[in-house]
Amino acid sequence: MRDYDIDNLDNYGEDRNYPALDGTSHLSVHLRFGTVSIRSIVNRTVHNQSFLNELIWRKFFMQVLYHFPDVVGSNFRKKFDALTWRNDPADFERWQHGETGHLLVDAGMRELNATGYMHNRVRMVVADYLCKHLLIDWRWGEAYFATKLLDYELSSNNGNWQWAAGTGCDATPYFRKFNPAVQLRKYDPQMNYVKKWIPEAQFLKK
């Protein structure tokens, strides 16, 4: 488990989306298990609005789960209960093992399987890919993350998966999809992150 660092977050707003950079706090596991006080973290980062926004999202999903406990295993927005998922087991297995052919998706899943951690930007990309490209039920992905993430927290995991699928509270619209290739060019243009987790990509040109 990485130790956390909240004294070097001056560029958090600019760096946090780039998985090859050490631009995040690594606080998630500590917050999950209560080894650090969120009040002390807020007091030390009170002027860092970008970072505070992420803590607010965490508390928001806790409140959603508390007031709407049926989101565990069901869509927050009930109109999406009529969705028909493809749920192809072979596609799901390739996604699990990081063998989809999309470099950023595959790097993220391999990082998760090897370390129990995945960068937040990459979590959004792999979740979006599973739900909106492969048309696999978000509950499959949510359950898989629950078995792998060191920082697994039901409220955040559920809330973020439903956000990605478009079925949750204040979720991304169902018609909005991330293009994995565009996300790679934007957030890992030198492919440093990809090449760290996909050895066979070492000889690919940028």
N, C-alpha and C positions, 0 to 999 in steps of 0.2 A: 504494500500500500504506500502510495506517495505521501510524503508529509505536505501539509498545506502551506501556502505562502500568500498572505494578504498584504504584505508590505511592498509588493512589487507589481501593483495592479494599475499603475498610472495610465497605461495604454490599453487597459482591458477592453474598452469600447471598440478600439481599432483592431486588436489582436485576437479577440476571443473566438472569432469564426475560422481561424486558420489552424487546422489540426497539427501542422508541422511545427508551429510555434509553441513555446511554453507560456501561453498567454492566459491561462485560466488559474483558478485558485487551488484546485485539487481539494476542495473542502467537502465535496458531496458525501464521501464515506464518513467523515468525521461528524457531519450534521446528521447523517442517518443514524449513527450509533450514539450520538450525544456526547462525544469526546471533546466537543467544543461548544460553547454557549453562543447561540445565534445573536443574543443581545450584545455580547462582547464584539462579535463580528460587525454588527451594524454600527456600533459606536466607533469602531476603528475605520469604517469605510463610508461614513455618513455623507461625505462629499463626492462619492463615486456613484453617480446615479445609474450608470449602466450596470454596475455590479449589484446595486440594491434592487434594480428591476428583476434580476434573476432570483433573488431571495424572495421577492414579492410573489413571483410566479409559483414558487414552492409553497408558500403559505396559502396562496389562492387555491391550489389544487387540494390542499388539506381541507380547506373549508368546503369545497365542492363535495369531497368524499364524505365529510361529516354530515352535511345537510342533505345529500342525495346518495345514500349508501348503495342504492340499487345500481349505481354506475359500475359496480364490480360485476363484470360479466354481462353488462348490457349497455346499449347506447344511451348517452345522456339525452340526445335529441331523438325522440322515439320515432319520428318520421322516417329515420334511416333503418328502422327494423325491417323494412321491405326490401332492403338491398339484397341482391343475389351475388354472393361471392363465388369466384371460380374455385378457390381452395385446392389447387393442384399439389398433391404431396411431393411430386418430383421437383417442382419449382420451389416449394418451401424448403426442401432439403438442400438444394443448391444455394439458396439464400442463407440458410443456417451455416453452411460450410464456407461461405465466401467464394462461390464458384458460379456467379451469375454472368460473368464476363464484363461487368461494369466495375471499373477499377476502384472508384471511391467506395462503392457499396461493398465490394469484396474486401478491401483493406479494413474497413470498419468492422465487418463481421469477424475477420481474422484477429483483429486487435481484441475484440470482445471475448472471443473463445480462448485466447492466449492469456489475457490479463484480468478479465472481469471488469474492464473499463472501456468506454468509448467516448471520444470527444463529442460534445453536444451537437455541433453542426453536423457531424457525421451521423449521429443518432437520428436527426431529422431526415436526412437523406435516405438512410436505409429503411426507416419506417414508412416514408412516403413511397419508396420503391415497392415495398411489399404490398401495401394497401392499394395504391393507385396505378401501378404498372402491372404487377402480378395478379391483382385483384384477389388477394388473400386476406381473410378476416383479421382485423387488427388484434383480436383476442389471441390468435395464434402467435403473433409477434410479441405481444405483451407477456404471454406465458413463457415464451422462450427467454426473453430478457430477464424475467423473474428468476430463472434458474442460473443465470450467468452473472448478472451485475453485482458487484460488491456493494454498490451504493443503492441497491434496490429498495425502493420505498413505494408502497402500493399507491398512494395518492399521486405521486409524481409520475410513476410509470403508467398508470391508467390514464391520467390526464394528458400526458404527452402523446400517448398512442392514439387516444381519441382526437386530440388536436390534429395529428398527422392524417388520420383517416377522414376527418371532416365530420365526425359524429358527435364531438364533444362540445363542451361549453366554450364559447369564444374560439371556436376551431377555425383552422384554415378552410376556405371553401372547398367543396368536394371537387370542383372543376379545376382547381389550381394544382398543378403537378410540378415537382422539381425534375428538371432534366439532369440526370447524373453526370453527363459529359460536361454540361455547362457549369455545374457545381464544382467539378474537378478543376476546370480551367480557371474558375474564379477564386477558389479557396485553397487549391494545392497546385498552383501553376508550374512549379518546378518538379512536381511529383515526389517530393521528399517524403511525405507521409505515406503515399502509395508504395513507394519502393522499400520503405521500412518493413511493411507487412506483406508485400507480395514480391518475393525474391525473383520470380520469373519476369517481373516488370523492369528489372535492372537495366536492360538494354533497350528499352523503349525510348524513343526521342520525346522531348518535351513538347 
